[in-house]
Amino acid sequence: MLGDLGPGTGEQLYECPMCSLTCTSIQILEEHVDLHLEENSFLEGGNMRDLELAQQLQTEEDERQKSEEEKQEREEFKKLQRQYGLDNSGGYKQQFLKNMEREVNRGRMQPFDYHKRKADMMESLAFGIDDGKTKTSGIIEALCKYYQNENKDVRRVWLSAGVDHFHSSLGDRGWGCGYRNFQMLLSSLLQNSLYNDCLRDTAAIPSIPKIQSMIEDAWREGFDPRGASHFNNRLHGSKAWIGACEIYSLLTSLRIKCQIIDFHKPTGPTGTHPRLFEWVLHYYSADNGSGAKVVCASKPPIYLQHEGHSRTIVGIEEKKNKTLCLLLFDPGCPSQEMQKLLEKNSDGTSLRLLRKYLGSLKEKQYQIVAVDGVLTLEEKSACRHASQVLTSEKIP
């Protein structure tokens, strides 16, 4: 761009169109403008490189974060698999042997006892029959006698039909509560002639691996396909936890009529479940109109499930102040403690092992499985179809 003559010199001046700098020759102006263009080109290229670098760094960060999240998800999944016995770490037999070896190494078991118990365990598994070493019998009969003479605070009590207590062993400690509660329920059904036809192939209490196989048989019949897929259709040889749905499927496959009742939220203050207590009272008292203080009902015990554990309801007390108290068999309670209930001169202090008041059951939700008779083949087929759609009745 041409400018004015320099003052007093007569020299032609040239103004830069980009920064208004005045140059004395056209060649200088051209070189100056070229520098501007080169600088702009460098800056634009630098900006592009910076943008590309920023995008690359962001992509790498996103990939790193995604990888960390996937790793955390895998770890959480593995943790859940271990927690629920689905990590392919072996089942009842493997845990039994491992725990016995640990006892020998700690000097708590002699090698002779180890080999004897191993032989007994292998025989038990071969025949599919529980070895009975964790069983305590006669508790319901002892409770009946105790309540006849109890005059302090119990107004009435209802007890289930006779039931044996089973507790966890070296082979299922930490995961076997559902199987042990099924054994308790089955011990009562085997004493009831009403179920003879359903249980003609089950003359004795099955071992835990046998119960796992029985549940798999129920799945193969078509019961609870959704639940079966959760376990990849396989329980035997695992330490998988089971719950109310598996108990329902197994019982129904044996043509034993039962139902799942879902107490899916508290119905009382401070997270309590009075509706659960009322349901159990109605279950035991519905067919017993007599005013007797102690009612030894013909009803089987009730399977009770909540998150992480299950127990067996064997009766219910009504106190003189009208409050209710459930009587529970817990598989986590060893036979040494349960046998205290059999002592002739028991003063009732051992009942603390069984008693659960309203404030003692404050899990978010509970499920129960209650047995109520025998199914015809047609009814069994209908139950199988229904279990493929819905297996739980909701209590509002």
Disulfide bonds with the S-S distance in Angstrom:
none
